[in-house]
Amino acid sequence: MTNLILLGFLPSGSEWIIILLVILLLFGGKKIPELMRGLGKGVKSFKEGVNEAKDEINKAKDEIDKPEEEKK
């Protein structure tokens, strides 16, 4: 139910065009590539952090499971 409510607030096609024009006016054509580069670096850093967290969780899980296997 809440997903359907949230979908009502998403911009449609023409609203995206208006949003992009406002961004272009606010930041100018020269700043947008810099903003996108920064956004890309942020996403990459976030993905690396998620992968590191997964590795740590798997390492801890392996350490917990290891003594059980040695007992058998």
GICORQUI-V481170 format. One record per helix or strand of 3 or more residues. SS is the DSSP state (A for helix, B for strand). FROM is the first residue (numbers start at 1). TO is the last residue. If there is no record, write none. Layout:
ss: <SS:SS>
from: <FROM:FROM>
to: <TO:TO>
This chain:
ss: <A:A>
from: <2:13>
to: <7:71>
